[in-house]
Amino acid sequence: MPGHAHDDTAGRVTVTEAAREAIAALRAAHGGPVMFVQSGGCCDGSDPMCFPAGELALGEGDLLLGVVDGCTFHIDADLYEALGRPRLVLDVAPGTPGGFSLAAGDGLHFVSRVNPPGNVPS
């Protein structure tokens, strides 16, 4: 089943307060949850892409890393392994989103970074 979670991957993404606020605004604007798919870094860099929930078809190789504020976060299994199976932090940063991704706010886009063990995002 595409987008499935394995016991060892669920909950491996956390969210900052700034990203939480952006997600809440997007949920209100779109009338429901959004979904995140970690980009593999080809044409639009390696920022997570954000879409209204269900708008992007997931493939057999996509893993569900976690659910943040009711919104799923997916990554390609091979990419996840190549990155060393990290815990990710979803945040926002200045700039425009790549591709067809939803913006995180006026002049903002979503970013992800590796969360060192024991670190709690702010």
Sequence and secondary structure as in RCSB ss.txt:
>XXXX:A:sequence
MPGHAHDDTAGRVTVTEAAREAIAALRAAHGGPVMFVQSGGCCDGSDPMCFPAGELALGEGDLLLGVVDGCTFHI
DADLYEALGRPRLVLDVAPGTPGGFSLAAGDGLHFVSRVNPPGNVPS
>XXXX:A:secstr
 TTB  TTTTT EEE HHHHHHHHHHHHHHTS EEEEE  SSTTTT EEEEETTSS   TTEEEEEEETTEEEEE
EHHHHHHTTS  EEEEEEES  STT   SBTTEEEEEEE  TT    
